[in-house]
Amino acid sequence: ATVVEITDDVAFEDRVMKEGGCWAVLFTASTRPEESTKALRQFELLAQAAPQITFGTADVDAVRGVVSEFNMRKRMIPRVLGLVSRPQIFKSTKLL
């Protein structure tokens, strides 16, 4: 399975929140490239192992509205957020 790049708040809303199924989204920060690159490699392996989940990645600076909605901060990055629908976050966990 491939990892979908989520480029902005509108794309997050259209893809993650409106599509059915289960999503796991890795939030990264371009200002923390070493941590983000390492986390993305691990995330890609997870995506291959779990094809029933849609995997996406988003830079916190590109999806500021989403980051605010889910109360995330750059110091929390990289972080995986699992979503079934807007009110149901099934897991938010620090990666690494």
BELTA-V576607 format. One line per field, one symbol per residue. ss: DSSP state (H for helix, E for strand, L for the rest). psi: psi as a letter, one per 40 degrees, with the letter a starting at -180 (. if undefined). burial: 1 if it has 9 or more other C-alpha atoms within 8 Angstrom, else 0. A space follows every 10 residues. Layout:
ss->???
psi->???
burial->???
//
This chain:
ss->LLEEEELLHH HHHHHHHLLL LLEEEEEELH HHHHHHHHHH HHHHHHHHHL LLLEEEEEEL LLLHHHHHHL LLLHHHLLEE EEEEELLEEE EEEELL
psi->iihhhhdidd ddddddddii ahihhhhihd egdddddddd ddddddddeg eeihhiihhd ddfdddddde fiideeiiih hhhdideghd hhihh.
burial->0010011110 1111011000 0111111110 0000010011 0011001100 0011111111 0111011000 0000001111 1111000010 010100
//
